[in-house]
Amino acid sequence: MNTEDVGVVFIYFNYKDPQPALGILGSFLKQLVSRKTSIPAQIQEVYQRHIKQGTRPTVTEVTELLQAEAQTLTTLFIVLDALDECTETNYCRVKILLEIRKLGSNLRILVTGQEHVESILLESFPGAKRMEIRASDEDIRKFVDGRIEIEQNMKRYIGQDAKLRGSIVTTITKKVEGM
């Protein structure tokens, strides 16, 4: 398989920085086009038309451009990281999943998120495979211990108190339950 025939697009959702569906789909298109040496004529035409009219493309227009780009690939990988943090305002999550479904049979999707996103995903992609990935308690302990080392305030307050440090690490490890 030629790597030029494979496309990869990625989005990390953050509830603190919600993005509209149009922006997310536009980001996917930008990621696909940025790997090319020239911008496809169809995209240039849509761009020029909207510049002249002082408007922005619609979700439908961007999806059609994404479909055209997807058809030039043997495989398109889409990574939706932390989908549960995608805003539900204006049905953003639903719109994105609906538009992604239109991208063709060469599509491969990886979605990460908390358990409650599974039902939403299975509605959009029946037969999707699910794999639970959890951090081990040891990994969490190492992470928390490492953060205590590099965070000046934590280091200052905990100091050399091994008992306090151990209590903090143990409590956080129990509370996060593998997250």
Legacy VTK file of the C-alpha trace (Angstrom):
# vtk DataFile Version 3.0
C-alpha trace
ASCII
DATASET POLYDATA
POINTS 179 float
0.000 0.000 0.000
1.361 3.383 -1.003
1.369 5.868 1.895
0.006 8.546 -0.452
-3.129 6.427 -0.763
-3.755 6.579 2.989
-5.195 9.577 4.790
-5.187 10.206 8.520
-7.168 12.944 10.254
-7.333 13.611 13.954
-9.293 15.700 16.425
-8.952 15.953 20.175
-12.157 17.175 21.796
-11.922 19.364 24.857
-15.074 20.502 26.633
-13.243 23.702 27.633
-12.710 24.581 23.967
-15.858 23.506 22.083
-15.705 23.589 18.299
-18.669 23.730 15.902
-19.237 20.808 13.542
-18.231 22.973 10.572
-14.887 23.785 12.195
-14.164 20.136 12.970
-15.034 18.920 9.483
-13.057 21.829 8.020
-10.084 20.746 10.116
-10.366 17.230 8.680
-10.377 18.648 5.155
-7.387 20.860 5.912
-5.464 17.880 7.309
-6.150 15.840 4.175
-5.259 18.644 1.784
-2.118 19.700 3.658
-0.384 16.484 2.632
-0.768 17.340 -1.066
1.511 19.473 -3.206
-1.414 21.447 -4.629
-4.944 22.266 -3.541
-7.582 20.411 -5.586
-9.530 22.589 -8.051
-12.894 21.754 -6.449
-11.702 23.133 -3.106
-10.245 26.241 -4.754
-13.570 26.900 -6.503
-15.565 26.676 -3.261
-13.033 28.892 -1.519
-13.091 31.553 -4.246
-16.894 31.584 -4.349
-17.155 32.146 -0.617
-14.447 34.819 -0.630
-16.378 36.756 -3.299
-19.667 36.396 -1.435
-18.160 37.035 1.999
-19.642 33.793 3.307
-18.438 30.546 4.808
-18.951 27.052 3.389
-21.781 24.969 4.793
-21.400 21.632 6.579
-22.811 19.988 3.442
-20.222 21.661 1.189
-17.339 20.674 3.439
-18.637 17.109 3.679
-18.863 16.898 -0.119
-15.269 18.090 -0.382
-14.248 15.527 2.241
-16.075 12.823 0.269
-14.193 13.806 -2.878
-10.870 13.645 -1.034
-11.773 10.325 0.630
-12.498 8.806 -2.778
-8.902 9.475 -3.829
-7.650 7.290 -0.953
-7.576 3.545 -0.472
-8.042 4.054 3.277
-9.032 7.011 5.419
-8.354 6.814 9.149
-10.257 9.180 11.412
-9.317 9.517 15.069
-11.911 11.090 17.368
-10.118 11.441 20.679
-12.284 12.094 23.771
-15.542 12.090 21.795
-17.459 12.304 25.060
-16.051 15.826 25.443
-17.504 16.945 22.093
-20.211 19.462 22.799
-23.810 18.482 22.292
-24.704 22.130 21.686
-26.369 22.449 18.273
-26.108 18.650 17.961
-22.410 18.944 17.138
-21.515 15.352 18.054
-24.467 13.927 16.128
-23.691 16.086 13.060
-20.059 15.017 12.997
-20.921 11.319 13.227
-23.604 11.653 10.549
-21.244 13.447 8.177
-18.410 10.994 8.796
-20.714 8.117 7.819
-20.987 9.694 4.360
-17.258 9.405 3.687
-17.328 5.938 2.174
-16.446 2.316 2.680
-12.694 2.899 2.899
-13.175 4.572 6.279
-11.574 3.317 9.500
-12.461 5.103 12.726
-10.835 5.065 16.141
-12.861 6.683 18.904
-11.784 7.224 22.473
-14.085 8.324 25.244
-15.839 7.324 28.396
-18.350 4.468 28.459
-21.469 6.568 27.890
-20.303 7.490 24.384
-20.526 3.830 23.322
-24.292 3.897 22.774
-24.022 7.024 20.614
-21.252 5.468 18.573
-23.082 2.173 18.062
-26.140 4.056 16.778
-23.989 5.715 14.115
-21.774 2.714 13.368
-23.614 -0.556 14.064
-21.222 -3.435 14.556
-18.381 -1.226 15.785
-15.885 -3.062 17.957
-15.285 -1.907 21.507
-12.117 -2.265 23.520
-11.757 -1.021 27.065
-8.394 0.502 27.829
-7.578 1.378 31.405
-4.415 2.496 33.115
-3.014 0.103 35.688
-2.791 1.282 39.290
0.986 1.129 38.987
0.945 3.426 35.932
-1.264 5.898 37.780
0.978 5.824 40.850
4.034 6.510 38.670
2.245 9.347 36.901
1.053 11.028 40.121
4.439 10.558 41.778
6.119 12.100 38.734
3.747 15.069 38.765
4.514 15.686 42.437
8.204 15.812 41.513
7.799 18.415 38.770
5.051 20.596 40.286
6.809 23.180 42.451
3.773 23.867 44.686
3.198 20.166 45.329
6.846 19.595 46.050
6.916 22.574 48.420
3.828 21.482 50.391
4.647 17.805 50.561
8.367 18.267 51.047
10.052 15.147 52.339
6.906 13.830 54.080
6.851 10.305 52.640
3.683 9.407 54.522
1.747 12.382 53.087
3.108 11.710 49.612
2.102 8.049 49.831
-1.369 8.999 51.055
-1.876 11.425 48.147
-0.685 8.904 45.559
-2.856 6.113 47.021
-5.972 8.298 47.289
-5.697 9.611 43.725
-4.993 6.116 42.375
-8.158 4.785 44.005
-10.319 7.727 42.920
-9.422 7.715 39.209
-10.314 4.032 38.767
-8.062 3.454 35.762
-8.904 6.688 33.946
LINES 1 180
179 0 1 2 3 4 5 6 7 8 9 10 11 12 13 14 15 16 17 18 19 20 21 22 23 24 25 26 27 28 29 30 31 32 33 34 35 36 37 38 39 40 41 42 43 44 45 46 47 48 49 50 51 52 53 54 55 56 57 58 59 60 61 62 63 64 65 66 67 68 69 70 71 72 73 74 75 76 77 78 79 80 81 82 83 84 85 86 87 88 89 90 91 92 93 94 95 96 97 98 99 100 101 102 103 104 105 106 107 108 109 110 111 112 113 114 115 116 117 118 119 120 121 122 123 124 125 126 127 128 129 130 131 132 133 134 135 136 137 138 139 140 141 142 143 144 145 146 147 148 149 150 151 152 153 154 155 156 157 158 159 160 161 162 163 164 165 166 167 168 169 170 171 172 173 174 175 176 177 178
